Amino acid sequence: MPKIAKILLVLVLLLIIGAAFVITWRIYFPQKEEQGKTSQILPQIKTNRQSEDNFKFAVCGDPHSNWTVYQKVLKSAEQKGIKFLVNLGDLTRVGAGSEYYEGKKIMAEFDYPIYLLMGGHDLVGQGEKWYHKYFGEDYGSFNQGKAHFIFLNNADQKLGIPQEQLKWLDSDLAQNDLPLVFVFLHQPIGFPYASPKTVGYLTTQSQESAQDLIGILKRYPVKTVFAGHLHTYLPYEFEGISVIITGGAGGPLYQVPFLEETPFHYVLVNVEGEQFDSEMVEIK
């Protein structure tokens, strides 16, 4: 083969390799200008919103990148006339940047605010970095009507909730003067059907941080704690705290001992002044 032909062949191969690299990069790591065309900036959870006393909001958990079911959840909640929706974490399966991007793009199709917590699957690999890139802060609070809403990050099954976050929570609750207080986190507290390790508290440190959290919540008028992690629907009482587990927004469903398997679902909460009620809404 003539020398010039060899050079041309090498150049063609380099162009092919370079093009393949660029295409792969743009699929899995979309550029900012592309993000602006396909999504909107979602609200940061550290905001303060005060408006009418009567409103509805929705809570769901654990989509696990099942976008078909998750979109149905978001659409159904929209039809209910909600003010906002809280996703309790595990938006993704493996914390990939492409999963976060796709999830944010889907959520941007809806006009109401969506608040995303961090789950254990969202931490896999560089998941924490991608979470902060696309969704910002991982804990915070805001007000709506006569209700105070608190978002926590207890997704790390080994470390639990950092002391800094617990101190913030104590201070936040101490300053609140609204009658209704709702708390949202990923891993449930005081689960009655299994050991702490079974529901994600894998170390002594994470178990102790969970007890510290419970101690703080019991000192204040917290009405309800919403949690995900378990792919089921289960309301229960624990040491005077009402807990609702809702993890049916797309992840594989499974049966909790002594309970029937629940369908894909989310929870709809109706707030009227200082009163509220909730119901599970099935997704078919």
N, C-alpha and C positions, 0 to 999 in steps of 0.2 A: 504494500500500500504506500503511495507517495506520501512524503512528509506533510505536505499541505493538507492532504485528505485526513491524516491522523489528527492534525491540529483542529480542523473543522469538526471532526467527530467528538473530540474532547470538549470543545466549546458547546456543541449541541447537548452533550450529556450534562454539562454543568448547568446549562439553561433549564433542562428538564428537572434536575435535582432542586435548583433554586425555586422554580415555579411550584414544585410540590411542597417545599418548605413553607413558602408564602401562603399557599392555600390552606395548609394545615394550621398554620399560626392564626390566620384570620378566622377560621372556624372555631377554634378552641379559645382564642384570646382576642375577642373583637376589639377594634380600636374605638376610641372615645367618640369620634365623629359618627361611627356607625351606631353606637349606643344612643346618641342623641336622636337619630332618625327612628328608632324602634321602641324607645321607652321614655318615660318621664322620670323626673327626680322624685323618688318616693319620700314621704315625710320622715324626718328624724324623730326618734321616740322621745327625745328630750324637748318637748314642746308644751305649750300651755294653751289649751283650747277650752273656752267657756261659752256655752250657748244654752239652748232651751233645755228644760228639765226632763222632758219626755222624748225618748229616742230608743232606737234598737241598735244593737251591735252583734256581730257574729264571732265565734271562736272555732278554729279548726286546728288540726295538727297532723304532722307526719305525712306529707304528700309523697316523699321519696321519689321525686321526679316522675311521678305518674301524672303527667300533664292533662290527660283526658279527664280523669276524675277531679283533679284540682280545679280545672276550668269550670266544671259543672258546679263545684262548691261555690266558686266565686260568682258565677252567674245566678245561682239560686239565691245566694245571700243578697245580691243586687236587687233581685225581684222582690225581696222582703222589705226593701226600703231602709237598709241599714245605714248608720252614720259612718261606721268603720268596721274593719275586720282585724282580728288578731290571729296570726299563725304561730302556733306554739313550738315550732322548730322542726328539724329534719325535713327541710324543704328538699334537700338533695339526698342522693344515695351515698356518694363518695366525696362530697365536698369539692367537686371539680369546678373550675371557673366557668366552663360551658354550661353546667347545670344552673349555677347562680344567674348567669346571663339569661338563660331561657326562662327561668322562673320570674325574674324581674320583668322581662319583656311581656310575659303573660299577665302579670299583675298590673302593668301599666295600661292595659286595655280597659281597666275599670276606673271610674271617676272617684270612687270613695277611697279614703286612706287605708292602707294595709300595713300593719306593723308585724314585722317578722322577728321572732326570737331565734336564738341559736340552739340547735340540737346536737346530739352526739355524732350523728352521721355528717353533719355540716362541718365538723372539726377535722375530718379525715384529711390527711395530706396537708395541703396548704389552704384548707377550707376556711380557717379563721381569717386569713388574709383576704380571701375573696369575699367573705361575708362583710368585712369592714369596707372593702372597696365599693361594693354595690349597695350596702344597706346602712352603713354608718355605725352608730353606737349600738351596744348590745344590752344596755339596761337603761332605765329612766322612768319618767312618770309624766302624766298630764291630767288635766281636769276636763270633765264634760258634764254640764249641768250640776247636779248635786253629788256627783260621783268622782272619786279619785282612782286613777288607773296606774298600776305599777307593773313594770316589766323587769324580770330578773334573768340572769344567765347562770344556770346551774348545770350546763351541758357537760362539763368535764367530769367524767365518772370517777376519776382518781383524785382530783384536787377539790372538787365541790365548788361552793361559792367562795370567792376570795374575801378576806376580812374587810378589805376596803369597800367592797360592795355591800357587805352586811352593815357596816357603819353608815354608809350612805342611806341604806334602807331605814335604819333606826331613826336617823335624822329626818328623812323624808316623811315618815309616818308621824313623827312628833310634831312636825309643822303643819300637818294636814288638819283642817277643821271641817271637812265635808263628811256627811253622815254615811255615805256608801264608799266602801273601799274594796276594789277588786285587784287581785294579784295574779300574774301570769308567769309561768315558768315551764320548763320542758319536762324535767323528771318529777314525778309525783312525790308528795310527802305523806308519810304515814299510811302507805298502801296496806290494806288489811289482809290480803290473801297470799302474801309472799314475803320473804326476807328482804332487807334493804339491798343486798347484793343482787337479788333477782331483778329489781327495778332500777338498777344502774348505779348504786352507791357501792363501788368496788373496794374502797379502802377505808381504813379507820378515819383518815382525814376527811373524806367526803361525807361519811356518816356523821361525824362530829359537826361538820358545817351545816348539815341538814338539821341537826338538833338545835344548833344556834339560830338557824332561820326560824324554826318552829317557835322557839322561845321569844323571838322578836315579834312574830305575828300574833302571838297570844296576848301580848301587852297592849294591843291596839284593836279597834273595832273592825277587823277585817271580815267582810261578809263572805266572800267566796274566793277560793284559789282554783284556778284553771291550770291543768297540766296535760301534757301529751305523753310521748314516749311509748306507752302501751297502745297497741292498735285496736282499741275497743272504746266503748262508751260506758262509764261507770261513775255515778255520783255516790259519795259516802261522807261520813262525818269522822273527824279525827281530832280528839282533844278539844272539842268545841269549835273546830274549824270545818266549814263546809268545803269539800273538794269535788271537783268535776273533772274526770279524765275524758278527753276527747282526742282520739288519735286515728280518726277514720277518713282522712282527706286524700287517701291514695295508696299508702303503704299496705303491704300484704296484711290482711285481717287474720286475727287468731283468737281463739277462745280462752277467756279467763276462767280458772276453775270455779265451778258452781254457778257459772253464768252462761247464758246463751250467747252465741256468736252474734255480734252486731254488724249491721251493714255499713257501707261507706256513709259518712254523715258529717255534719257539723252541729254546733250548738247555737241557737238563736236566743238572745237575751233581750227582754223588753223591760226598759226602765221607765217608771212613771214617778217622778219626784223622788221620794225616799224609799220607794218600793220597787221590787223587780221580780221577774219570774223567768225561767229558762225552759227550753224544750230541745230535744234532739230532732234534727231534720234529716231525713233519709235521702241519700243520693242514689238514683237508679241508673 
